[in-house]
Amino acid sequence: MIELFKSLATILMSPRHFHERLFQFRHLDDIDRVAAIDMGLVSSVFPSESGEINFLERIKNKGFDLPLLVLLSWPFIILNSIYNLAGFQLSEWLVNNFFGEEETTLYINRVESGLSWDIFFMLAKVTLFPITALLFVKIWEGIIQFFHSFLGKDEKDVDGISQVANSILLGNSLLFIPVFGPVLRLIASFIHLYMGLRYNLRYTRLQALIVAFSPVILLALVMAFFLAIIGLFIGQMIFEFGNLLS
């Protein structure tokens, strides 16, 4: 298990090499095996020769299976929730020790009104994480598959699409860092998504950026559409009101 987490840390810190290796392993028939071994891209032990390869080597060559990655991410989600609960306790201690009685009472009343809901949502997030993670990855698989078809890429490269979508969850391992963990997770997930699109699926820089930012772009377009409708409605109301005054 320790070696597994070490491999997770290594892969997390070297996304370009990891996704390049995944691409090379999927195309072993197209490259010289000896050269691949010398370059360190793949193991010298192949499934066709021994029937099995080392478990950790299989992860490096074929990526994490989604269930395994969800299982590895779960403890970090739990740890992050514990940090949040500890933060509530710490803030209460600071208020009790450094503020007056009136401020303390006001703070406690505000916190208690929302704390129960915060704890509920936190427990729900931890409990439902496997389901939400699976849905999250499947949504990204659908997004990548759409652009894969739209850009005329190899539609049969299902394994590559799954590897890139799965790698987004690798960022969850950074949740062990207090306070900054969620931000670092977001950054790491974006980097792995971008590197996966660039070096695993062979997208151009522009294509990879468009796909990576596609949810944000879509959200911006939807918001712009609704704002335009609201603007037209307000403009129509002003126009009608002006006609009434005249």
Secondary structure, 3 states (H helix, E strand, C coil): CHHHHHHHHHHHHCHHHHHHHHHHHHCHHHCCHHHHHHHCCCCCCCHHHHCCCCHHHHHHHHCCCHHHHHHHHHHHHHHHHHHHHHHHHHHHHHHHHHCCHHHHHHHHHHHHHHHHHHHHHHHHHHHCHHHHHHHHHHHHHHHHHHHHHHCCCCCCCHHHHHHHHHHHHHHHHHHHCCCCHHHHHHHHHHHHHHHHHHHHCCCCHHHHHHHHCHHHHHHHHHHHHHHHHHHHHHHHHHHHHHHHHC
